[in-house]
Amino acid sequence: MKDISSRLAQEFKIALKQVNSVIEMLDEGATVPFIARYRKERTGGLDDIILRELSERLVYLRNLDERKEAVIKSIDEQGKLNDELKESVLNADTLTEVEDLYRPYKQKKRTRAIIAVERGLKPLAEEILSGKFKGNIEELAEGFINEEKEVKTVEDALNGAKDIISEVISDEAEYRKWIRKYVSKTGILETKGGSKEPTPYEMYYEFKEAVSKIPPHRILAINRGESEKILSVKITCEDDKIIEYLNLNCLKGNEITDKYIEESVKDSLKRLIYPSIEREIRAELTEKGENSAIEIFKANLKSLLMQPPIKGKAVLGYDPGFRTGCKIAVLDETGKLLDTATVYATAPQNDVEGAVKTLKALVYKYNVGMISLGNGTASRESEEVVARLIKEVKEERNLDVYYVIVSEAGASVYSASELATKEYPDINVSLRGAISIGRRLQDPLAELVKIDPKSIGVGQYQHDVTPKKLEDSLKGVVEDSVNNVGVDLNIATPSLLSYVSGINANISKNIVEYREENGKFKSRKELLKVKRLGPKAFEQCAGFLRVTESKEPLDNTSVHPESYAAAKNLLGKLGYEVSDIKDGKLSDIESRVKLIGVDKLAEELGIGVPTLVDIVKEVKKPGRDPREEMPKPILKTGIVDIKQLKPGMVLTGTVRNVADFGAFVDIGVHQDGLVHISQLSDRFVKHPLDVVSVGDIVEVRIIEVDEKRNRISLSMKKES
């Protein structure tokens, strides 16, 4: 049996030394972001994505080993363990294989075979299975008739023996492994259904697809249709091939006993093996669907969280609505709430004049430069109001005001949350949504971490995925994003702080309490005064927390305090002062490093090359925000109506969501258009995420507009 480290090294195609280092650090309590950023020498530069996958796989393999030990112990306690069986269990690659081997020794419910054994029919079954019996089988069976045990006839005895044989065949791990593989390879998933009402499952009312080829999103759609009792689902395959395989392995070449074994083979397959294998394959397909949905959600979420913030502008958050009006919140450039209002530009009041008047007053009073418009109910109608507002502001005062349509998914969840109540105790629940929509434009990451990732709305079939599995995966994405960007210690909310490496919910509250009691943090070192934040937590979190007000310039970079001495030595060797970091005088640092040589410098400083490279990058641009490298959102001043769209038009749009089958692109009308996977590129595309990500600015061509169904088909292919 391979040890876990060797197996991980082989699976991830990395050196055993790297794997052992990662396992050692994880076991010591180091987090993935910390290892990825500050232990590159030990990991050989593995990024956070590989490290997280390796961490998850490590947990699985450790659980697998624990299960193997439990199974071996259980079989041994029954006195049935031998060297061959033990070796088979130890060499099993998956939990399924382990459970297959354990099946014959597992305590079962009272099956037909168990009842037959209780009636004393096991010796008869063994005689038939041996293939050595030469006499009259019915005469042999007569000897097992026992009225008290309800074996009244020869037929009862033979049927009971066949039940035992059926279960013996069903419990054979090798048979199950072969059949599972065969059904997975050749099986057909069939669905039937119907409904008096229109449903999203109409394509599945008479549907067949190979188990080996069915795409993940289809699996989850079918599962949902089945759970809603609209679809029935089964997996079919050629039974004859399986029976042929089982006969080949079970028949003994004895005419007298083989006919009973043949009957048992058919019964075992139909009653015991196939239903179980079908359930297992359905579970495997579901896992495939869930894993794919989670991977897509993770990729979309990361792209959304890493959207560049709109800095230095007062923003008006606009939460559209009908009956209760549209909620407005004005925020200064730091996100501080300045004012709120409610306007009734939409039905039933339709007071567009009054709404524009109120909005203009707010724009003029607070010098608003940006409007963040939620994309929910009444967004289309509100967009017309905003476009008119922008036009009039330009005409009256020559002010440039832009708007961006922002996803409001999860805003209502946040508005009613305990967190929102603590942040805005005196603000009406309905107005908190407008604040969230405004802040999403100013700093998407800081705002979106307040919301359960499942509610952010960039997933595919996320409601059909095991909640715990989804939650754990998405938490990792948020954690990696927050630590990648870094957090300003003096303005960060508890929500944001709780995702920082080494900081849990309690420590994040303690940090905020300390800040409230003692004023702003003056240095990173001051963190050690926070309750429950000890040396280990400090080691894990310090490099990800910025203190812009600190007298120590390195506190506003992602250089870890453990490397401060090396960083200062480096600056001295290159002829700089530490104060040059703050003054932005290090623009030529890379050329000076090159002159001496990276390897030589690293050796002189007693640090690794990766750490040296990171220090150089950070001191050159303190407070660097990696999101600034991402494409900025498209700023709008007017609107496009779906009626204006014509096939062949080329437009620029923003990718809003990515699914297995394509990408949804906002092209400035209320309805996002779909670029099907077949239209994403002139080359073959295995998955849409290989071509586009959420937030990408793309050029698309309109293929078809279906006004009745509100559908827009787009293409990113070059026009032939």
C-alpha positions, -999 to 999 in steps of 0.1 A, spaced: 0 0 0 13 34 -9 15 59 19 -5 91 16 24 114 8 36 92 -21 1 89 -35 -4 127 -34 29 133 -50 19 110 -79 -16 124 -83 -5 160 -83 27 153 -102 49 171 -77 79 161 -56 75 140 -25 94 167 -5 69 193 -15 40 172 -4 56 163 30 63 200 36 27 210 29 13 182 51 36 192 79 26 229 77 -11 221 75 -8 198 106 9 226 124 -22 248 118 -9 269 89 -36 281 65 -36 276 27 -32 314 20 -3 317 44 15 287 30 9 299 -6 22 334 1 49 330 27 63 295 24 71 293 -13 106 280 -6 92 250 12 64 243 -13 83 250 -44 59 278 -53 27 259 -52 -3 283 -56 -34 285 -34 -55 265 -59 -33 234 -59 -27 237 -21 -64 238 -14 -70 208 -37 -41 189 -21 -55 198 14 -90 184 5 -75 153 -11 -54 148 21 -86 148 42 -102 122 19 -72 99 19 -69 101 57 -106 93 60 -101 64 36 -73 50 58 -94 54 89 -122 34 72 -98 7 61 -86 3 97 -122 1 110 -132 -25 83 -101 -47 90 -107 -45 128 -144 -55 123 -136 -85 100 -108 -96 124 -132 -95 154 -155 -118 135 -125 -142 131 -127 -140 93 -97 -120 84 -69 -135 63 -38 -121 47 -53 -119 12 -84 -100 24 -64 -76 45 -41 -69 16 -71 -62 -7 -86 -38 18 -53 -20 23 -48 -16 -15 -83 -3 -22 -82 31 -39 -117 43 -30 -142 41 -3 -165 22 -27 -139 -5 -31 -135 -8 6 -173 -11 11 -175 -38 -16 -149 -59 2 -166 -53 35 -201 -62 22 -200 -100 30 -190 -92 66 -213 -63 72 -242 -68 96 -272 -69 73 -309 -65 79 -329 -98 78 -325 -107 41 -340 -137 24 -305 -153 26 -302 -148 63 -337 -163 69 -326 -193 47 -294 -197 68 -315 -196 100 -337 -224 85 -306 -246 82 -302 -244 44 -266 -232 42 -251 -267 38 -275 -273 8 -264 -240 -8 -227 -249 -3 -232 -283 -18 -248 -267 -49 -221 -240 -51 -192 -266 -48 -202 -281 -82 -191 -315 -70 -225 -331 -62 -233 -361 -84 -266 -375 -71 -302 -365 -72 -305 -329 -60 -341 -332 -50 -334 -362 -28 -306 -341 -12 -330 -313 -6 -355 -336 11 -331 -340 40 -335 -303 48 -373 -303 51 -382 -291 86 -418 -281 94 -407 -262 125 -384 -240 105 -410 -235 78 -392 -256 52 -422 -277 42 -412 -289 7 -382 -297 -15 -391 -265 -34 -388 -245 -2 -354 -260 5 -341 -253 -30 -355 -218 -31 -339 -210 2 -305 -224 -10 -308 -203 -41 -314 -172 -20 -282 -179 -1 -263 -184 -34 -278 -151 -48 -264 -132 -19 -230 -149 -21 -228 -138 -57 -240 -103 -49 -214 -100 -21 -184 -108 -43 -164 -76 -46 -147 -85 -80 -181 -91 -96 -195 -58 -84 -164 -39 -96 -167 -54 -131 -204 -48 -133 -201 -12 -121 -174 -5 -147 -195 -22 -174 -227 -2 -166 -207 30 -163 -192 24 -197 -222 11 -217 -253 21 -196 -280 45 -209 -297 69 -186 -334 71 -195 -360 96 -183 -397 99 -188 -421 125 -175 -450 149 -181 -470 177 -166 -502 196 -173 -483 228 -166 -452 240 -185 -419 230 -168 -382 234 -174 -380 196 -179 -398 192 -211 -367 180 -230 -365 152 -205 -400 138 -210 -386 112 -235 -349 113 -231 -319 89 -234 -282 96 -230 -251 74 -224 -241 74 -187 -205 79 -198 -213 111 -218 -240 129 -199 -228 164 -189 -228 175 -153 -255 202 -156 -279 178 -172 -275 153 -143 -285 180 -117 -314 191 -138 -327 155 -141 -322 150 -104 -343 181 -96 -370 170 -120 -371 136 -103 -373 151 -68 -402 173 -80 -419 141 -91 -421 153 -128 -395 128 -141 -388 91 -135 -352 80 -141 -335 46 -147 -303 33 -160 -305 5 -185 -279 -18 -202 -275 -51 -219 -282 -76 -191 -271 -106 -213 -234 -95 -212 -235 -93 -174 -252 -126 -170 -226 -141 -194 -198 -127 -173 -214 -140 -140 -221 -175 -155 -185 -177 -167 -173 -170 -131 -200 -189 -111 -209 -220 -131 -189 -251 -123 -195 -273 -153 -218 -296 -134 -252 -302 -152 -269 -312 -120 -261 -280 -99 -254 -254 -126 -291 -248 -135 -297 -237 -99 -266 -215 -100 -278 -200 -133 -312 -192 -117 -294 -176 -87 -272 -155 -111 -303 -140 -127 -320 -134 -94 -289 -119 -78 -284 -95 -107 -321 -84 -109 -329 -83 -72 -296 -75 -54 -267 -64 -76 -283 -42 -103 -305 -20 -80 -275 -14 -58 -251 -7 -87 -277 17 -103 -279 36 -70 -242 38 -68 -238 50 -104 -266 76 -98 -247 87 -67 -214 90 -87 -232 110 -115 -246 133 -88 -212 137 -73 -199 145 -108 -226 171 -113 -221 186 -79 -183 188 -83 -187 205 -116 -214 229 -103 -191 238 -73 -160 243 -96 -180 267 -118 -195 285 -88 -160 288 -73 -145 302 -105 -174 327 -110 -173 337 -73 -136 344 -74 -139 365 -106 -168 385 -90 -150 390 -57 -119 402 -75 -138 428 -95 -119 462 -93 -134 487 -69 -146 521 -81 -125 544 -59 -126 581 -51 -163 587 -61 -194 594 -42 -219 567 -52 -257 566 -53 -271 531 -46 -304 525 -64 -325 496 -53 -354 494 -78 -390 483 -68 -426 488 -77 -453 492 -51 -431 503 -22 -409 525 -43 -372 526 -52 -348 529 -23 -319 553 -26 -287 555 -5 -259 580 -10 -224 570 1 -192 591 2 -160 578 -15 -151 557 16 -186 540 17 -199 561 46 -237 566 44 -245 603 38 -282 602 29 -312 580 20 -345 586 1 -374 567 -15 -386 576 -50 -418 564 -67 -408 565 -104 -424 531 -112 -459 516 -111 -483 522 -96 -474 558 -88 -452 564 -119 -439 598 -104 -409 601 -127 -408 639 -125 -407 638 -86 -381 610 -87 -358 628 -111 -361 660 -90 -352 642 -58 -323 623 -74 -309 655 -90 -309 672 -56 -289 643 -41 -264 643 -70 -258 681 -67 -256 681 -29 -231 652 -26 -213 655 -59 -223 620 -69 -203 607 -98 -216 571 -100 -249 554 -98 -250 517 -88 -283 503 -101 -296 469 -88 -306 445 -115 -338 431 -99 -375 438 -101 -382 472 -119 -346 475 -130 -356 481 -166 -380 509 -157 -355 524 -132 -328 524 -159 -349 548 -180 -352 571 -150 -314 570 -144 -307 576 -181 -330 607 -180 -313 619 -148 -278 616 -163 -289 635 -194 -305 664 -174 -275 667 -150 -252 670 -180 -274 696 -197 -280 717 -165 -246 716 -149 -223 698 -174 -216 671 -148 -205 636 -159 -224 610 -140 -223 573 -150 -242 542 -140 -234 505 -137 -259 478 -134 -249 457 -104 -262 422 -94 -284 426 -63 -284 389 -55 -283 384 -17 -290 421 -9 -323 413 7 -307 385 27 -280 409 40 -306 436 47 -325 415 72 -294 399 87 -281 404 122 -249 418 107 -269 446 88 -288 454 120 -256 459 139 -241 480 111 -272 501 105 -294 499 137 -313 531 129 -318 525 91 -349 508 78 -344 472 65 -356 482 30 -330 510 27 -301 487 37 -304 469 4 -296 502 -14 -265 507 8 -253 472 -1 -259 478 -39 -239 511 -37 -210 495 -17 -208 466 -42 -196 490 -68 -171 508 -44 -156 476 -31 -172 443 -42 -150 421 -20 -156 440 13 -194 441 7 -199 406 -7 -181 388 21 -211 399 43 -234 376 23 -236 338 23 -217 329 -9 -247 307 -20 -269 338 -22 -245 358 -44 -261 344 -76 -232 333 -98 -237 296 -95 -253 269 -116 -277 245 -99 -262 255 -66 -295 247 -48 -291 210 -60 -257 206 -44 -249 192 -9 -250 224 13 -220 215 35 -198 206 4 -208 238 -13 -203 259 18 -168 245 25 -156 251 -11 -170 286 -14 -155 296 20 -121 286 6 -126 309 -25 -136 338 -3 -106 332 20 -82 331 -9 -96 362 -25 -96 383 8 -60 373 15 -49 378 -20 -61 414 -19 -51 422 17 -72 440 43 -69 475 58 -68 468 95 -83 501 105 -115 500 84 -122 463 79 -155 449 92 -156 418 113 -170 399 82 -139 408 62 -115 401 90 -129 367 97 -117 355 63 -81 366 70 -56 338 75 -54 327 112 -84 349 123 -117 334 133 -150 351 141 -142 357 178 -107 372 171 -122 394 143 -147 408 169 -119 413 194 -99 433 168 -129 456 161 -135 460 199 -98 468 204 -100 494 176 -131 510 191 -116 512 226 -80 523 216 -85 541 183 -68 531 151 -40 506 150 -6 523 148 13 492 137 11 455 129 29 447 162 -1 462 181 -22 432 170 -4 412 197 -23 433 223 -57 420 209 -74 394 232 -69 358 221 -45 368 192 -14 349 201 20 345 183 7 317 160 -24 337 149 -1 367 144 23 347 123 -7 336 101 -25 369 97 1 398 100 12 398 64 -24 401 51 -33 431 72 -23 466 62 -18 495 85 -15 525 62 -11 549 92 19 531 106 53 547 110 68 514 97 63 517 58 65 479 55 32 476 75 14 489 44 28 461 22 23 423 21 59 418 33 56 396 64 71 410 97 94 380 98 111 394 66 113 430 77 150 427 86 158 411 52 137 438 34 156 466 52 190 450 45 180 447 8 171 484 7 204 493 23 224 472 -2 206 488 -31 212 524 -18 177 532 -6 162 545 27 132 527 43 113 560 40 117 557 2 89 531 3 63 556 14 77 583 -9 74 560 -39 111 563 -48 117 527 -57 106 527 -93 140 515 -105 145 488 -77 141 459 -102 170 471 -124 192 476 -93 184 440 -82 192 427 -117 225 445 -117 237 426 -86 218 394 -94 188 378 -77 205 346 -66 235 365 -51 213 389 -33 191 362 -19 221 343 -6 236 374 10 203 382 27 197 346 39 163 343 22 149 323 -7 146 338 -42 108 337 -42 107 357 -9 132 382 -24 111 386 -56 79 392 -35 97 418 -13 108 437 -44 73 437 -59 57 449 -26 81 477 -16 80 491 -52 42 496 -48 30 497 -12 -7 492 -7 -8 474 -41 -43 461 -50 -42 431 -74 -78 439 -85 -65 470 -103 -52 447 -130 -87 433 -137 -110 449 -164 -130 478 -151 -168 477 -153 -184 493 -184 -197 527 -173 -231 537 -190 -248 569 -197 -278 557 -219 -298 526 -224 -304 501 -253 -339 486 -258 -342 449 -268 -363 462 -298 -332 481 -310 -312 449 -313 -308 433 -347 -289 402 -358 -254 411 -369 -250 440 -345 -216 439 -326 -217 452 -290 -194 452 -260 -207 435 -229 -197 422 -194 -198 385 -186 -223 381 -157 -223 343 -152 -207 312 -166 -223 278 -168 -214 244 -183 -232 253 -215 -221 289 -221 -218 324 -207 -244 350 -199 -234 385 -211 -248 419 -201 -250 440 -233 -269 469 -218 -305 457 -221 -324 443 -192 -320 407 -203 -285 391 -204 -277 374 -237 -264 338 -239 -232 329 -257 -236 291 -261 -204 271 -257 -204 264 -294 -203 302 -301 -175 311 -276 -146 307 -300 -135 297 -334 -115 269 -319 -130 239 -299 -139 248 -264 -139 221 -238 -155 243 -211 -166 280 -211 -143 288 -182 -114 281 -205 -124 312 -225 -143 336 -202 -147 346 -166 -172 366 -147 -164 403 -151 -146 399 -185 -154 427 -210 -161 409 -243 -172 418 -279 -202 399 -290 -223 396 -322 -261 392 -320 -273 360 -337 -310 360 -328 -334 381 -307 -366 364 -294 -386 393 -279 -415 371 -268 -394 348 -248 -369 376 -238 -340 356 -252 -309 370 -269 -284 346 -286 -249 359 -290 -216 348 -306 -180 356 -299 -168 339 -331 -153 359 -359 -179 367 -385 -173 344 -416 
